[in-house]
């Protein structure tokens, strides 16, 4: 029913992310108008015409983003007008708005911006209070076309202010409900096996979303009650692997648990270089439970600040189970916290050996009088290993706190 055409060389060059598609698809799903087709094309007349023709022939709602500016490469508006056989007409109200927008910035209005006041005949102007390029709407034979600027701020304003109300009135649909289950410690294939005998209702769709080091499941459909029921049944089936739902992030879930249990946390990091502490403190209010941490890259820091025994470092090395154990206990004592986490490993690309290949990471976890150490080997480049290790540390603590809660 709905198609989105993203127009812009910058998107295809890979330096600009297509966040407009994500925003529009989410907003349309909330209206019950899920996107069926999306395409990205260059600022090229023929490519735009071909995409427009395909979308207009096959869909009831077509939205374009990009190419409505005043410069020579902004050809979307003229191309759309040509496709529908429309002449351009000067709109004095749009021109007045363009001049107002420049005057607000104490700038003269360039003559080239008069192009933005040219509107295809029969098109409705959608006033843009965030920029000089108006949005455009065209209806024909029960179908709707919306042409929006590519600037995300302006596109979002036009969609939220104008298009949502237009489409909501024209197409009375149930919103598409989306629920997410976040799992950890199980591969996608093993998760599929665990759920192989589970019957998903026909009214609900299930999407498998592998993440970096974990797997998410997404249920979506229009029956909210049935989706909630199905989600609860799935979670009961795989509860040992679930750490969160919907918009939960690992640091947010950890923060909630620490608050509920009135526990404090300290973190000692080596190979992750402070990434775990960054993730934890990205959560507002984390000062309530996070005492502080140490980035101990050198053996001297591990020994002198965290109290790791010199003999441990000499005998077993910095990347080892004994060192991780002593690091977690040391940072917990140093900060006076209830819980200590430690991470020490080989993020690569250098430093690996046959016994300890690149990606080897040890995690120490000290909760009260209980100490645990976990060893993992992560794949990927340096960034992947560090990211996976940081999330593993947080989610592992989440699972331990949930286990103790049960």
C-alpha positions as CSV (number, residue, x, y, z in Angstrom):
1,X,0.0,0.0,0.0
2,X,2.8,2.4,0.9
3,X,6.1,3.1,-0.8
4,X,9.0,5.5,0.0
5,X,11.4,6.9,-2.5
6,X,14.6,8.3,-1.0
7,X,16.4,10.7,-3.4
8,X,20.0,11.8,-2.9
9,X,23.5,11.0,-4.1
10,X,24.7,11.5,-0.5
11,X,22.7,8.5,0.7
12,X,24.2,6.2,-2.0
13,X,27.7,7.4,-1.2
14,X,27.3,5.8,2.3
15,X,28.3,8.9,4.3
16,X,24.8,9.9,5.2
17,X,22.5,7.4,6.9
18,X,18.9,7.1,5.7
19,X,17.3,8.0,9.0
20,X,14.3,9.4,7.1
21,X,13.2,5.9,6.0
22,X,13.4,4.7,9.6
23,X,11.3,7.6,10.9
24,X,8.7,7.4,8.2
25,X,8.4,3.6,8.4
26,X,7.8,3.8,12.1
27,X,5.3,6.7,11.8
28,X,3.4,4.9,9.0
29,X,3.3,1.7,11.0
30,X,1.7,3.6,13.9
31,X,-1.1,4.6,11.5
32,X,-1.5,1.0,10.3
33,X,0.1,1.8,7.0
34,X,3.2,-0.3,7.0
35,X,5.7,0.3,4.2
36,X,5.6,-2.3,1.5
37,X,8.4,-1.0,-0.7
38,X,11.3,1.4,-0.4
39,X,14.0,2.4,-2.9
40,X,16.9,4.9,-2.9
41,X,17.9,6.6,-6.1
42,X,20.4,9.2,-7.2
43,X,19.6,12.9,-8.0
44,X,19.0,11.7,-11.6
45,X,15.9,12.5,-13.6
46,X,15.5,9.1,-15.2
47,X,16.1,7.2,-12.0
48,X,13.5,9.3,-10.2
49,X,11.0,8.9,-13.1
50,X,11.4,5.1,-13.1
51,X,11.1,4.8,-9.3
52,X,8.1,7.1,-9.3
53,X,6.3,5.2,-12.0
54,X,6.8,1.8,-10.3
55,X,5.6,3.1,-7.0
56,X,2.7,5.1,-8.3
57,X,1.5,2.2,-10.4
58,X,1.7,-0.4,-7.5
59,X,0.9,1.6,-4.3
60,X,-1.8,3.9,-2.9
61,X,0.6,6.1,-0.9
62,X,3.9,7.3,-2.2
63,X,6.3,9.5,-0.2
64,X,9.5,11.0,-1.6
65,X,12.2,12.6,0.4
66,X,15.0,14.8,-0.9
67,X,15.7,17.1,-3.8
68,X,13.4,20.1,-3.0
69,X,16.1,22.6,-2.4
70,X,16.9,25.6,-4.6
71,X,20.1,24.4,-6.2
72,X,20.7,22.8,-9.6
73,X,20.9,19.2,-8.2
74,X,17.5,19.6,-6.6
75,X,15.4,18.2,-9.4
76,X,12.8,16.2,-7.6
77,X,10.0,18.8,-7.8
78,X,10.4,19.4,-11.6
79,X,10.6,15.7,-12.3
80,X,7.4,14.9,-10.3
81,X,5.6,17.7,-12.1
82,X,6.7,16.3,-15.5
83,X,5.6,12.8,-14.6
84,X,2.1,14.0,-13.9
85,X,2.1,16.5,-16.8
86,X,1.8,19.6,-14.6
87,X,3.1,23.1,-15.2
88,X,4.8,25.1,-12.5
89,X,3.0,28.0,-10.9
90,X,4.5,30.8,-8.7
91,X,3.0,30.8,-5.2
92,X,3.4,34.2,-3.5
93,X,2.6,32.8,-0.1
94,X,5.5,30.3,-0.3
95,X,7.8,33.1,-1.5
96,X,6.7,35.3,1.5
97,X,7.4,32.4,3.8
98,X,10.9,31.8,2.3
99,X,11.7,35.5,2.8
100,X,10.5,35.4,6.4
101,X,12.7,32.4,7.1
102,X,15.8,34.3,5.9
103,X,14.8,37.5,7.7
104,X,14.6,35.6,11.0
105,X,18.3,34.9,10.5
106,X,19.0,38.5,9.6
107,X,20.0,37.3,6.1
108,X,19.0,38.6,2.7
109,X,17.0,36.1,0.6
110,X,19.0,34.8,-2.4
111,X,17.1,35.1,-5.7
112,X,17.8,31.4,-6.4
113,X,15.3,30.6,-3.5
114,X,12.4,31.8,-5.7
115,X,12.6,28.3,-7.2
116,X,11.1,27.0,-3.9
117,X,8.0,29.1,-4.5
118,X,7.3,27.3,-7.8
119,X,4.6,24.7,-7.2
120,X,3.2,22.1,-9.6
121,X,-0.4,23.0,-10.5
122,X,-2.9,21.0,-8.6
123,X,-0.5,20.2,-5.8
124,X,-1.3,21.2,-2.2
125,X,1.4,23.1,-0.3
126,X,2.3,21.8,3.2
127,X,3.8,24.7,5.1
128,X,7.3,24.1,6.5
129,X,8.0,26.0,9.6
130,X,11.5,24.4,9.9
131,X,12.8,25.4,6.5
132,X,12.3,27.1,3.2
133,X,11.2,24.1,1.1
134,X,7.5,23.4,1.4
135,X,6.1,19.9,1.4
136,X,3.8,19.0,-1.4
137,X,0.8,16.7,-1.7
138,X,-1.0,15.4,-4.8
139,X,-4.1,13.3,-5.0
140,X,-5.3,11.4,-8.1
141,X,-7.7,8.4,-8.5
142,X,-7.7,7.7,-4.7
143,X,-3.9,7.8,-4.4
144,X,-1.7,10.2,-2.5
145,X,1.8,11.5,-3.3
146,X,3.8,13.4,-0.7
147,X,7.1,15.1,-1.6
148,X,9.2,16.1,1.4
149,X,12.6,17.7,1.9
150,X,15.5,15.4,2.7
151,X,16.6,17.4,5.8
152,X,15.5,15.2,8.7
153,X,14.3,18.0,10.9
154,X,12.1,19.4,8.2
155,X,10.8,16.0,7.0
156,X,9.9,15.0,10.6
157,X,8.1,18.3,11.1
158,X,6.0,18.0,7.9
159,X,5.1,14.4,8.6
160,X,4.1,15.0,12.3
161,X,2.3,18.3,11.6
162,X,0.5,17.6,8.3
163,X,0.8,14.1,6.9
164,X,-0.2,12.0,10.0
165,X,-3.5,13.9,10.3
166,X,-4.2,13.6,6.5
167,X,-3.5,9.9,6.4
168,X,-5.2,9.2,9.7
169,X,-8.4,10.7,8.4
170,X,-8.2,9.2,4.9
171,X,-7.2,5.7,5.9
172,X,-8.8,4.5,9.2
173,X,-6.5,1.6,10.1
174,X,-5.5,-0.2,13.2
175,X,-1.9,0.7,14.1
176,X,0.8,-2.0,13.7
177,X,1.8,-3.0,17.2
178,X,5.5,-4.1,17.6
179,X,6.9,-5.9,20.7
180,X,10.5,-6.9,21.1
181,X,12.1,-9.7,23.2
182,X,15.8,-9.4,23.9
183,X,17.8,-12.6,24.4
184,X,21.3,-13.3,25.4
185,X,23.5,-16.4,25.6
186,X,21.9,-18.4,22.8
187,X,22.5,-18.4,19.1
188,X,19.8,-17.6,16.5
189,X,19.7,-21.2,15.3
190,X,19.4,-22.7,18.9
191,X,16.7,-20.2,19.7
192,X,14.8,-21.3,16.6
193,X,15.1,-24.9,17.8
194,X,13.8,-24.0,21.2
195,X,10.8,-22.3,19.5
196,X,10.3,-24.9,16.7
197,X,7.2,-26.4,18.3
198,X,5.7,-23.0,19.4
199,X,2.7,-22.0,17.2
200,X,2.7,-18.3,16.3
201,X,-0.9,-17.2,15.5
202,X,-1.5,-16.4,11.9
203,X,-2.4,-12.8,12.7
204,X,1.1,-12.2,14.1
205,X,4.4,-12.0,12.2
206,X,7.7,-12.9,13.9
207,X,11.0,-11.4,12.8
208,X,14.4,-12.6,13.9
209,X,16.9,-9.8,14.5
210,X,20.5,-10.9,15.2
211,X,22.4,-8.2,17.0
212,X,26.1,-8.0,17.8
213,X,26.5,-10.8,20.3
214,X,22.7,-11.4,21.0
215,X,19.4,-12.0,19.3
216,X,16.2,-10.0,19.3
217,X,12.7,-11.4,18.4
218,X,10.1,-8.9,17.1
219,X,6.3,-9.7,17.1
220,X,4.1,-7.4,15.1
221,X,0.5,-7.2,14.0
222,X,-2.7,-5.2,14.8
223,X,-4.2,-7.3,17.6
224,X,-2.4,-5.9,20.7
225,X,-4.0,-8.3,23.2
226,X,-3.0,-11.4,21.1
227,X,0.5,-10.0,20.6
228,X,0.9,-9.5,24.4
229,X,-0.3,-13.0,25.1
230,X,2.0,-14.5,22.5
231,X,5.0,-12.5,23.8
232,X,4.4,-13.7,27.4
233,X,4.1,-17.3,26.2
234,X,7.4,-17.1,24.2
235,X,9.1,-15.4,27.1
236,X,8.1,-18.3,29.4
237,X,9.5,-20.8,26.9
238,X,12.9,-19.1,26.7
239,X,12.9,-17.2,30.0
240,X,16.5,-18.3,30.8
241,X,17.8,-16.3,27.9
242,X,15.6,-13.2,28.1
243,X,17.1,-10.0,29.6
244,X,14.7,-7.3,28.4
245,X,11.8,-6.3,26.3
246,X,10.7,-3.6,23.9
247,X,12.9,-0.5,24.1
248,X,15.0,-1.8,27.0
249,X,18.8,-1.4,26.6
250,X,21.3,-3.4,28.7
251,X,22.5,-0.4,30.8
252,X,18.9,0.7,31.5
253,X,17.8,-2.8,32.7
254,X,20.9,-3.1,34.8
255,X,20.2,0.3,36.4
256,X,16.7,-0.6,37.2
257,X,17.8,-3.8,38.9
258,X,20.5,-2.1,40.9
259,X,18.0,0.5,42.1
260,X,15.4,-2.1,43.0
261,X,18.0,-4.1,45.0
262,X,19.7,-1.0,46.4
263,X,23.1,-2.2,45.2
264,X,26.2,-0.3,44.1
265,X,28.6,-1.1,41.3
266,X,32.2,-0.5,40.4
267,X,34.0,-1.5,37.2
268,X,37.6,-2.3,36.3
269,X,38.4,-2.4,32.6
270,X,41.4,-3.2,30.5
271,X,40.7,-4.2,26.8
272,X,37.4,-2.3,26.7
273,X,39.1,1.0,27.7
274,X,36.2,2.4,29.7
275,X,33.4,1.4,27.3
276,X,31.4,-0.4,30.0
277,X,31.6,2.6,32.2
278,X,30.5,4.9,29.4
279,X,27.5,2.7,28.7
280,X,26.5,2.6,32.3
281,X,26.8,6.3,32.8
282,X,24.9,7.1,29.6
283,X,21.8,6.3,31.7
284,X,20.5,9.3,33.5
285,X,20.6,8.9,37.3
286,X,23.4,6.3,37.2
287,X,25.1,8.1,40.0
288,X,22.6,6.5,42.3
289,X,24.3,3.1,41.9
290,X,27.6,3.5,40.0
291,X,30.4,4.2,42.4
292,X,33.2,4.6,39.8
293,X,35.8,2.6,37.9
294,X,39.3,2.1,36.8
295,X,40.8,1.7,33.3
296,X,43.8,-0.4,34.1
297,X,45.6,-1.0,30.8
298,X,49.0,-1.6,32.3
299,X,50.1,-4.3,34.7
300,X,51.4,-1.6,37.0
301,X,47.8,-0.1,37.3
302,X,46.3,-3.5,37.9
303,X,48.9,-4.1,40.6
304,X,49.2,-0.7,42.3
305,X,45.5,0.4,42.1
306,X,43.4,-2.7,41.9
307,X,45.7,-4.8,44.1
308,X,46.2,-7.6,41.6
309,X,49.1,-9.8,43.0
310,X,52.4,-9.4,41.2
311,X,52.8,-13.1,41.2
312,X,49.4,-13.6,39.5
313,X,50.4,-11.3,36.7
314,X,53.8,-13.0,36.3
315,X,52.5,-16.6,36.4
316,X,49.2,-16.3,34.6
317,X,49.4,-13.0,32.7
318,X,47.1,-10.0,32.5
319,X,44.6,-11.9,30.3
320,X,43.7,-14.7,32.7
321,X,41.1,-16.0,35.0
322,X,43.0,-15.2,38.2
323,X,43.7,-11.7,37.1
324,X,40.1,-11.1,36.2
325,X,39.0,-12.4,39.6
326,X,41.4,-10.2,41.5
327,X,40.5,-7.2,39.4
328,X,36.8,-7.5,40.2
329,X,37.5,-8.0,43.9
330,X,40.0,-5.1,43.9
331,X,37.7,-2.5,42.3
332,X,34.8,-3.5,44.5
333,X,37.0,-2.9,47.6
334,X,38.6,0.2,46.2
335,X,35.2,1.8,45.5
336,X,33.4,0.4,48.5
337,X,30.8,-1.1,46.2
338,X,28.5,-4.1,46.5
339,X,29.4,-5.4,43.1
340,X,32.6,-5.4,41.1
341,X,33.0,-6.2,37.4
342,X,36.3,-6.7,35.6
343,X,37.2,-7.2,32.0
344,X,40.6,-8.1,30.6
345,X,41.3,-9.5,27.2
346,X,42.8,-9.3,23.7
347,X,40.8,-7.0,21.4
348,X,43.3,-7.3,18.6
349,X,44.3,-7.2,15.9
350,X,47.7,-8.0,17.6
351,X,48.5,-9.8,20.8
352,X,46.9,-13.1,20.3
353,X,48.5,-16.6,20.7
354,X,47.5,-20.2,20.2
355,X,46.5,-20.5,23.8
356,X,44.8,-17.1,23.9
357,X,43.7,-16.0,20.4
358,X,42.5,-12.5,19.5
359,X,39.0,-12.1,21.0
360,X,39.7,-13.9,24.2
361,X,38.2,-12.0,27.1
362,X,37.9,-12.8,30.8
363,X,35.2,-11.3,33.0
364,X,35.3,-11.2,36.8
365,X,32.2,-10.7,38.8
366,X,32.3,-10.1,42.5
367,X,28.9,-9.9,44.3
368,X,29.1,-9.8,48.0
369,X,31.3,-12.8,49.0
370,X,30.6,-14.7,45.7
371,X,33.2,-14.5,43.0
372,X,32.8,-15.8,39.4
373,X,35.0,-15.7,36.3
374,X,33.8,-16.2,32.7
375,X,35.8,-16.7,29.6
376,X,34.6,-15.8,26.1
377,X,36.1,-15.7,22.7
378,X,34.5,-13.0,20.5
379,X,34.8,-12.8,16.7
380,X,35.2,-9.6,14.6
381,X,37.6,-6.7,14.5
382,X,38.8,-4.7,17.4
383,X,35.7,-2.6,17.6
384,X,33.4,-5.7,17.5
385,X,35.3,-7.4,20.2
386,X,35.2,-4.4,22.5
387,X,31.5,-3.8,21.9
388,X,30.6,-7.5,22.4
389,X,32.7,-7.7,25.6
390,X,31.2,-4.5,27.1
391,X,27.6,-5.7,26.4
392,X,28.4,-9.2,27.7
393,X,29.6,-7.8,31.0
394,X,26.5,-5.8,31.5
395,X,24.0,-8.5,30.4
396,X,25.9,-11.2,32.4
397,X,25.4,-9.1,35.5
398,X,21.7,-8.6,34.6
399,X,21.3,-12.4,34.3
400,X,23.0,-13.0,37.6
401,X,20.9,-10.5,39.4
402,X,17.7,-12.0,37.9
403,X,18.9,-15.5,38.9
404,X,19.4,-14.4,42.5
405,X,15.9,-12.7,42.3
406,X,14.3,-16.0,41.3
